[in-house]
Amino acid sequence: MSKIGKINISIPEKVKAVLSGNVLNIEGPLGKKSLNIDLEMFKVDIVEGKTISIKPNKINENSKRLWGMNRSLINNAVIGSSKGYEKTLELVGVGYRAALKGKQLNLQLGYSHDINFDIPEGIKITVEKQTILKITGFDKQQVGTVASKIKTFRKIEPYKGKGVREQGQYVLKKEGKKK
């Protein structure tokens, strides 16, 4: 039995969930998401628009693996459409800064050129200080992908800890040369 899969998902008041065919549409104030669900493997019940439960039709190794994952995907879509997701990035280094220019994020990360990052649709980036970025959106996967992409522009250097990191991320620093 899946420990995560057994838990019912409660739907907030502002969120609507509708199952049409094998597509589960979840719509809320921040956005809407469609999830494809294999109805041959799982049975999805929406009880009075308040809770969603997902159960496998027959329990085997494959359905046990996918049960918790599908429940988590549905839960992430419900939370994303009601509250949204947010990641905070820090630029650590001398002269590292960010600025918004229309639909582009301009990053100065110590290279000889600026990096212009096109902000995808459904994602909102705000620059709080010149060195702190807030990435918000209703799709958890898309928020994480954008944050990961920005982090790859300047990976964290192990000696001084310079680079782009998530807020609160622990950086293991190496000891430098000794005489």
Secondary structure, 3 states (H helix, E strand, C coil): CCCCCCCCEECCCCCEEEEECCEEEEECCCCEEEEECCCCCEEEEEECCCEEEEEECCCCHHHHHHHHHHHHHHHHHHHHHHCCEEEEEEEECCCCEEEEECCEEEEECCCCCCEEEECCCCEEEEEEECCEEEEEECCHHHHHHHHHHHHHCCCCCCCCCCEEEECCCCCCCCCCCCC
